[in-house]
């Protein structure tokens, strides 16, 4: 606002000078000198007007953000107030940086906070079902019983989408007719509602039964 006032005052003074020069020139001979002075003063006024417009434009622009958040500098924000800026803080929202297993990773960011070797995330060092075979070698890592292959298709039942069908037709929508209406699921608008339930192409379909 102050810069704007200074600019307008400068323009006003320039205009006063222009009028004074014109009045003075009227009293004295020399039109060429008058024209030169008027041209100079007009140029000065134009320059001052440009400066005022520039100052007004800068004054209208919003000031850059000074706080944190997505628009600010994360290094200038300390969300958990632990003395470490968020962009350098491993756990920017947790002030407690305790490292229980002393592996160099604070518990707040450690997937295995009580195991320095981080075995809990290594499938070759984990045995989720406790059957003596580590998860990376166990075809059924969450089933302690021996792996079975009921349809002898080479895929253990725990991984087989159709454990009783070596052709795995149960997973082919064109080989399955869940509602028994004679229309394969791949072409049935209501594959879960058969004729007995009033199903058909115009029936209102509902989600499959859970």
N, C-alpha and C positions, 0 to 999 in steps of 0.2 A: 504494500500500500504506500509506504514511504517513497519507494523508487518511482511509483506511478506519479505521485505528487511532484517529485523533483523534475520528472520529465516534462510534465505539463507547464511547470513554472519556467523551465528553460525555453519551451516553445513560445510562451507568452512574452518573455524578455526579448526573444529574437524578433517577434512581430513588432514589439514596441520600437526596437532598433530600426526595423524596416520602415515604419512610419516616420520615425525621426529623420532617417536618411532622405526619404522622399520630400519631407518638409524642408529640410536643409537645402536639398538640391533645387527646390523651387525658388529659393532666395538667391541662388548663385547660378551663373551660367555654366554650361557644360553638360549637354544631354548625354554624351558618351560616358562620362564619369557616372552619371546617374544610373544609366542602364547597367553598367558594370557592377555598381554597388547593389542595385536591386537584384540582379542575377545571383550575386554572392550570398545575399541574405536569404533569398528563396532556397538556394541549395542548403544553407545552414538549417532552415526550418524543416526541409524535407529530411535531412539527416536526423534531426531531433525527433521527428515524428516516427521514423523507423526505429530509433532506439526505444521510444516509449512503447511501441507495439511489441517489440521484443521483450521488454520487461514485463508487460502485461501478460504475454503468453507464458512466460516462465512462472509468473505468480499464480496462474490458473492451473498448472500441472500439479498433481498430488505429490506429496513428499514421499520418498522411498520408505518402506516399512523399517522400523527400528527394533521390533520385537522378534519373537521366535515364530514357530509354526511353519506351515508349508511355504509361506512367502518370505520368511526370514532366514537368518543364518543359523543352522542347527548347532554350530559350534558356540553360538552366543546364548544357547538355551541349555539349561540344566534341569530337566524335568524332575529328577529324583533328588535334586539338591545335594549331591554327593561330592561336588567340587569338580566333576568331570563333564565337559560339554557333551551333549547328546551324540554328536557325530563321532566322538572318540570313545564313548561309553559302551562297553559290551552289553550292558543291561541298562539302557537309558531310563527305564521306569522302575528300577529296583536299586535302592541305595546299598543293600547288603551284598557285598562281593565276596562272601565267604567261599573258600575253595576246600571242601571237605576231604577230597582225595588227593589234594596237592598235585594235580596234573597240569596246573597252569590255566585251567578254564574255570571261571567262577561257577558255583552250583546253579546260579540263575540261567546259565547258558550251556550247562553240561548235561548231555543226554544220559550219562551214567555218573551222577554226582558222587557215588560211593565206590566207584571203580576206576582207578587211574588208567586201566587198559581199555576202557570203554567196551568191554565184552558184550554188554547188553544190546549193542547195535551191530555186532558182528555175527552174522548167521552161522559162521563156521565155528564160533565159540559159544553158541547158545543151543540149548536143547529145550525148546518150549514145552514139549509134551513129556519130557523126562523118560524117554524110551531108550536112552543110551546112544542115539544117533543124532549128530548135530544137525541143526536146521538146514544147512546148505546141502546136506547129503540125504536128508530125510524126505521122501516123496510126500509124506503126510506129516509135516512138522507139528501139527496141532492134534494129532490122533495117535495115542500111545499104542494102539493095537497094531498087529502086523499088517502091512499093506496087502490088500486083496485085489484081485482082478477077476471079477465075477464073469465077465463076458470074454475073457482071454484075448482082448484086443491090444494088449501091451500097455494100456493106460490104467494106473491104479484107480480103484473106485473113488477115492477121495478127490481125484482130478478129472474123472470121467463124467461128462455131462449126461451120458446114457449108460450107466454102469451095467445094465442087463442087455444091451444091444450093441454088438460089435460094429454094426453099420452106423451107429449114432443117429438113427433116423428121428429120435425123439427131439433132436435140436433142429430138424429141418421143418419149417412151417408148412411146406407143401406135402409133407409125409405125415402130418399130424392133424387130427380132427378132434379138438378138445371137447366140443359140445355135441359130437355125434350126429350132426345134421347132414352128413354126407358131403359137406363143402370143406376142403382143406383150409386150414387156418390162413394160409397165404392168400386165399381169395375170399375169405369169409369176413364180411364187415363186422359181424359180431361173433368172434371165434369162441366166446365163453357162454353164449346164450343159444341153446338149441331149440328145435320146434316145440318141445314139451314145455319150455318156459316162455313160449311166444316169441322166440327169436326169429330173425330173418333180416333181409336187407333193409327193411324199414324200421326195425326194432331199435329202441334206444339202448345203445351199448353201455355197459357198466364195467368198471375195472375188474380184472380177474380176481377170483376168490383168494383170500390170503390163507 
